[in-house]
Amino acid sequence: MGETADQFFVTLQRWLVSHAPASTRPILSALLSVVAILAVFALLFAITTVLERKGLGRIQNRYGPNRVGPFGFFQPIADGIKSLTKEDVVPQRADKVVHFLAPVVLVLAAFSLYAVLPLGRNMVLANLDAGVLFFFAVSSVMELTIFMAGWSSRNKYSLLGAMRAIAQMISYEVPLILTSVTVIMAAGSLSTVTIVEKQAGYTGILPHWFVFTPWGFAGFVLFMIAATAESNRSPFDLPEGESEIIAGYYTEYSGFKFALFFLGEYLGMFAISGLGITLFLGGWAAPFFFLTWVPSYLWFFAKLLAMIVMFIWVRGTLPRLRMDQLMNFAWRFMLPMALLNLVTAGIWIFLPQGILRWLVSGFLVVVPYVLLGRGLTRGWKLEKRVYRFAE
């Protein structure tokens, strides 16, 4: 029964494809997979917008959306209708072709990232030998679209926001890729499917997830910090800092084009979270041996939901950084830690199993963390802030 439920969608796809002419079966199979990905993650985007607004409302002791539909869950439909009916204003001096293409290419690139993510056992659109490389290659297109949006708008605020976004994304993409390399070394493959399979085993009831190693835990923390910056999420949302540059690179966008940027940002967040799950959290693998009867795709989306909650929690908790703090953190802490973690992963692989490699790897992670953290905060003058009500 568990195997039947786990492979239900795979079996359904094969059954539908089997009724088509033999010459069209590969195209139909790919088309069904693409339609499923579009539908699932578009729906997840709509649900996340409501959960985020309600979650931030709860954190800030206020109401979230609670008027449109039961508990406000029809709010995404209202927002979608509003975006479709709003006037599309394009600056007269803008490069209209590039201005139009930027949000469209952004969304297409964001959806393309899901092609190599295993959403469940035997549930991956393209099992590429270089799946991780494909992911980072396509994600670089998203950086290009941000520059396209800022440049084509012929607006200094948009251009400034685009430049800040590019500087931030390039700075944090380096540690993001380096932390992924540690997993590639341990798994011996660039295939996302193989990486998940390497973590699918158990010792007793506990899984062999890479996050349960010293280098894996440090790599996961570094990966998620860099992923937050790559997604332009708080506290790294400087490219669209409303109090400084209005709305960043999409200042001159309105209507449905603005909605596409909004959609692309969330799709990118889901995709980078999915990659983090694949690399460090076992992908679709169950957290305990006795829970393997639960369908694998449910575990993937449960982990993804936990990631989304974490992003919302961080957004409602931490204030936005300054640009100098953001860049210093990337180059003076994240990059050295990622490089040292790469060395730690290599030592872990070559040391024999036992307490020795745990001690050595733990030492190589904790000591640099303390030293780099102290070096980063040297010279800071932190004072206790006192809040007073206005008279």
VENRACOR-V997184 format. One record per residue. N is the residue number from 0. PSI is psi in whole degrees, 0 to 359 (none if undefined). OMEGA is omega as a letter, one per 30 degrees, with the letter a starting at -180 (none if undefined). Layout:
# VENRACOR-V997184
n->N psi->PSI omega->OMEGA
n->N psi->PSI omega->OMEGA
This chain:
# VENRACOR-V997184
n->0 psi->317 omega->l
n->1 psi->319 omega->l
n->2 psi->322 omega->l
n->3 psi->315 omega->l
n->4 psi->323 omega->a
n->5 psi->321 omega->a
n->6 psi->20 omega->a
n->7 psi->310 omega->a
n->8 psi->326 omega->l
n->9 psi->315 omega->l
n->10 psi->319 omega->l
n->11 psi->317 omega->l
n->12 psi->315 omega->a
n->13 psi->323 omega->l
n->14 psi->317 omega->l
n->15 psi->318 omega->a
n->16 psi->327 omega->a
n->17 psi->340 omega->a
n->18 psi->357 omega->a
n->19 psi->159 omega->l
n->20 psi->147 omega->a
n->21 psi->325 omega->a
n->22 psi->335 omega->a
n->23 psi->357 omega->a
n->24 psi->316 omega->l
n->25 psi->318 omega->a
n->26 psi->317 omega->a
n->27 psi->320 omega->l
n->28 psi->315 omega->l
n->29 psi->321 omega->a
n->30 psi->318 omega->l
n->31 psi->320 omega->l
n->32 psi->318 omega->a
n->33 psi->315 omega->l
n->34 psi->320 omega->l
n->35 psi->317 omega->l
n->36 psi->316 omega->l
n->37 psi->315 omega->a
n->38 psi->315 omega->a
n->39 psi->313 omega->a
n->40 psi->336 omega->l
n->41 psi->320 omega->l
n->42 psi->320 omega->l
n->43 psi->323 omega->l
n->44 psi->315 omega->a
n->45 psi->317 omega->a
n->46 psi->320 omega->a
n->47 psi->322 omega->l
n->48 psi->321 omega->l
n->49 psi->314 omega->a
n->50 psi->323 omega->l
n->51 psi->315 omega->a
n->52 psi->323 omega->l
n->53 psi->320 omega->l
n->54 psi->316 omega->l
n->55 psi->324 omega->l
n->56 psi->318 omega->l
n->57 psi->318 omega->l
n->58 psi->322 omega->a
n->59 psi->12 omega->l
n->60 psi->50 omega->l
n->61 psi->173 omega->l
n->62 psi->146 omega->l
n->63 psi->194 omega->l
n->64 psi->126 omega->a
n->65 psi->19 omega->a
n->66 psi->320 omega->a
n->67 psi->105 omega->a
n->68 psi->177 omega->l
n->69 psi->123 omega->a
n->70 psi->21 omega->l
n->71 psi->14 omega->a
n->72 psi->357 omega->l
n->73 psi->5 omega->a
n->74 psi->319 omega->l
n->75 psi->326 omega->l
n->76 psi->317 omega->l
n->77 psi->319 omega->l
n->78 psi->321 omega->l
n->79 psi->317 omega->l
n->80 psi->319 omega->l
n->81 psi->317 omega->l
n->82 psi->323 omega->a
n->83 psi->329 omega->a
n->84 psi->348 omega->l
n->85 psi->151 omega->l
n->86 psi->137 omega->l
n->87 psi->102 omega->a
n->88 psi->124 omega->l
n->89 psi->126 omega->l
n->90 psi->144 omega->a
n->91 psi->323 omega->a
n->92 psi->2 omega->a
n->93 psi->153 omega->l
n->94 psi->97 omega->a
n->95 psi->325 omega->a
n->96 psi->310 omega->a
n->97 psi->323 omega->l
n->98 psi->322 omega->l
n->99 psi->320 omega->a
n->100 psi->330 omega->a
n->101 psi->304 omega->a
n->102 psi->328 omega->a
n->103 psi->312 omega->a
n->104 psi->325 omega->l
n->105 psi->312 omega->a
n->106 psi->319 omega->l
n->107 psi->317 omega->l
n->108 psi->320 omega->a
n->109 psi->317 omega->l
n->110 psi->328 omega->a
n->111 psi->334 omega->a
n->112 psi->331 omega->a
n->113 psi->352 omega->a
n->114 psi->330 omega->a
n->115 psi->6 omega->l
n->116 psi->120 omega->l
n->117 psi->107 omega->a
n->118 psi->349 omega->l
n->119 psi->177 omega->l
n->120 psi->123 omega->a
n->121 psi->21 omega->a
n->122 psi->75 omega->l
n->123 psi->136 omega->a
n->124 psi->316 omega->a
n->125 psi->110 omega->l
n->126 psi->81 omega->a
n->127 psi->145 omega->l
n->128 psi->334 omega->l
n->129 psi->51 omega->a
n->130 psi->318 omega->l
n->131 psi->320 omega->l
n->132 psi->319 omega->l
n->133 psi->317 omega->a
n->134 psi->311 omega->a
n->135 psi->329 omega->l
n->136 psi->317 omega->l
n->137 psi->323 omega->a
n->138 psi->334 omega->l
n->139 psi->336 omega->l
n->140 psi->327 omega->l
n->141 psi->325 omega->l
n->142 psi->321 omega->l
n->143 psi->320 omega->a
n->144 psi->326 omega->l
n->145 psi->318 omega->l
n->146 psi->320 omega->l
n->147 psi->317 omega->a
n->148 psi->315 omega->a
n->149 psi->319 omega->a
n->150 psi->318 omega->a
n->151 psi->341 omega->a
n->152 psi->342 omega->a
n->153 psi->45 omega->a
n->154 psi->131 omega->a
n->155 psi->325 omega->l
n->156 psi->318 omega->l
n->157 psi->316 omega->l
n->158 psi->318 omega->l
n->159 psi->317 omega->l
n->160 psi->320 omega->l
n->161 psi->318 omega->l
n->162 psi->318 omega->l
n->163 psi->320 omega->l
n->164 psi->315 omega->a
n->165 psi->315 omega->l
n->166 psi->317 omega->a
n->167 psi->314 omega->a
n->168 psi->322 omega->l
n->169 psi->319 omega->a
n->170 psi->320 omega->a
n->171 psi->348 omega->l
n->172 psi->330 omega->l
n->173 psi->305 omega->l
n->174 psi->330 omega->l
n->175 psi->315 omega->a
n->176 psi->320 omega->a
n->177 psi->322 omega->l
n->178 psi->329 omega->l
n->179 psi->328 omega->a
n->180 psi->326 omega->l
n->181 psi->319 omega->l
n->182 psi->320 omega->l
n->183 psi->320 omega->l
n->184 psi->315 omega->a
n->185 psi->321 omega->a
n->186 psi->336 omega->a
n->187 psi->25 omega->a
n->188 psi->152 omega->l
n->189 psi->357 omega->a
n->190 psi->128 omega->l
n->191 psi->327 omega->l
n->192 psi->315 omega->l
n->193 psi->321 omega->l
n->194 psi->318 omega->l
n->195 psi->318 omega->a
n->196 psi->328 omega->l
n->197 psi->337 omega->a
n->198 psi->5 omega->a
n->199 psi->353 omega->a
n->200 psi->173 omega->a
n->201 psi->147 omega->l
n->202 psi->104 omega->a
n->203 psi->241 omega->l
n->204 psi->352 omega->a
n->205 psi->143 omega->a
n->206 psi->165 omega->l
n->207 psi->43 omega->l
n->208 psi->144 omega->a
n->209 psi->337 omega->a
n->210 psi->342 omega->a
n->211 psi->27 omega->l
n->212 psi->158 omega->a
n->213 psi->313 omega->a
n->214 psi->329 omega->l
n->215 psi->320 omega->l
n->216 psi->314 omega->l
n->217 psi->318 omega->l
n->218 psi->322 omega->l
n->219 psi->317 omega->l
n->220 psi->314 omega->l
n->221 psi->319 omega->l
n->222 psi->314 omega->a
n->223 psi->326 omega->l
n->224 psi->313 omega->l
n->225 psi->323 omega->l
n->226 psi->323 omega->l
n->227 psi->318 omega->l
n->228 psi->320 omega->l
n->229 psi->328 omega->a
n->230 psi->0 omega->a
n->231 psi->37 omega->l
n->232 psi->158 omega->l
n->233 psi->142 omega->g
n->234 psi->19 omega->a
n->235 psi->27 omega->a
n->236 psi->43 omega->a
n->237 psi->325 omega->a
n->238 psi->336 omega->l
n->239 psi->37 omega->a
n->240 psi->103 omega->a
n->241 psi->327 omega->a
n->242 psi->351 omega->a
n->243 psi->311 omega->a
n->244 psi->37 omega->l
n->245 psi->279 omega->l
n->246 psi->18 omega->l
n->247 psi->218 omega->a
n->248 psi->342 omega->l
n->249 psi->32 omega->l
n->250 psi->320 omega->a
n->251 psi->20 omega->l
n->252 psi->143 omega->l
n->253 psi->174 omega->l
n->254 psi->222 omega->a
n->255 psi->332 omega->l
n->256 psi->319 omega->l
n->257 psi->320 omega->l
n->258 psi->325 omega->l
n->259 psi->320 omega->l
n->260 psi->317 omega->l
n->261 psi->315 omega->l
n->262 psi->315 omega->a
n->263 psi->323 omega->l
n->264 psi->317 omega->l
n->265 psi->321 omega->l
n->266 psi->320 omega->l
n->267 psi->321 omega->l
n->268 psi->317 omega->l
n->269 psi->318 omega->a
n->270 psi->315 omega->a
n->271 psi->328 omega->l
n->272 psi->319 omega->l
n->273 psi->323 omega->l
n->274 psi->319 omega->l
n->275 psi->320 omega->l
n->276 psi->317 omega->a
n->277 psi->318 omega->a
n->278 psi->321 omega->a
n->279 psi->333 omega->a
n->280 psi->22 omega->l
n->281 psi->7 omega->l
n->282 psi->238 omega->a
n->283 psi->2 omega->a
n->284 psi->145 omega->l
n->285 psi->151 omega->a
n->286 psi->338 omega->l
n->287 psi->151 omega->a
n->288 psi->323 omega->a
n->289 psi->1 omega->l
n->290 psi->14 omega->a
n->291 psi->347 omega->l
n->292 psi->341 omega->l
n->293 psi->135 omega->a
n->294 psi->138 omega->a
n->295 psi->323 omega->a
n->296 psi->332 omega->l
n->297 psi->324 omega->l
n->298 psi->320 omega->l
n->299 psi->312 omega->a
n->300 psi->334 omega->l
n->301 psi->317 omega->l
n->302 psi->321 omega->l
n->303 psi->319 omega->l
n->304 psi->321 omega->l
n->305 psi->321 omega->l
n->306 psi->316 omega->a
n->307 psi->317 omega->l
n->308 psi->320 omega->l
n->309 psi->315 omega->l
n->310 psi->318 omega->l
n->311 psi->317 omega->a
n->312 psi->314 omega->l
n->313 psi->319 omega->a
n->314 psi->322 omega->a
n->315 psi->356 omega->a
n->316 psi->314 omega->a
n->317 psi->141 omega->l
n->318 psi->162 omega->l
n->319 psi->141 omega->l
n->320 psi->161 omega->l
n->321 psi->162 omega->a
n->322 psi->320 omega->a
n->323 psi->323 omega->l
n->324 psi->319 omega->a
n->325 psi->314 omega->a
n->326 psi->320 omega->l
n->327 psi->318 omega->a
n->328 psi->322 omega->a
n->329 psi->312 omega->a
n->330 psi->334 omega->a
n->331 psi->345 omega->l
n->332 psi->304 omega->a
n->333 psi->311 omega->a
n->334 psi->310 omega->l
n->335 psi->320 omega->l
n->336 psi->321 omega->l
n->337 psi->320 omega->l
n->338 psi->316 omega->l
n->339 psi->324 omega->l
n->340 psi->329 omega->l
n->341 psi->317 omega->l
n->342 psi->318 omega->l
n->343 psi->318 omega->l
n->344 psi->320 omega->l
n->345 psi->317 omega->l
n->346 psi->320 omega->l
n->347 psi->319 omega->a
n->348 psi->321 omega->a
n->349 psi->341 omega->l
n->350 psi->147 omega->l
n->351 psi->156 omega->l
n->352 psi->143 omega->a
n->353 psi->184 omega->a
n->354 psi->335 omega->a
n->355 psi->313 omega->a
n->356 psi->333 omega->l
n->357 psi->317 omega->a
n->358 psi->314 omega->a
n->359 psi->313 omega->a
n->360 psi->319 omega->l
n->361 psi->318 omega->l
n->362 psi->317 omega->a
n->363 psi->346 omega->l
n->364 psi->313 omega->a
n->365 psi->314 omega->a
n->366 psi->310 omega->l
n->367 psi->326 omega->l
n->368 psi->314 omega->a
n->369 psi->314 omega->a
n->370 psi->316 omega->l
n->371 psi->324 omega->l
n->372 psi->318 omega->l
n->373 psi->322 omega->l
n->374 psi->325 omega->l
n->375 psi->324 omega->a
n->376 psi->0 omega->l
n->377 psi->130 omega->a
n->378 psi->352 omega->l
n->379 psi->138 omega->l
n->380 psi->95 omega->a
n->381 psi->127 omega->l
n->382 psi->152 omega->l
n->383 psi->128 omega->a
n->384 psi->131 omega->l
n->385 psi->125 omega->l
n->386 psi->131 omega->l
n->387 psi->142 omega->l
n->388 psi->146 omega->l
n->389 psi->143 omega->l
n->390 psi->none omega->none
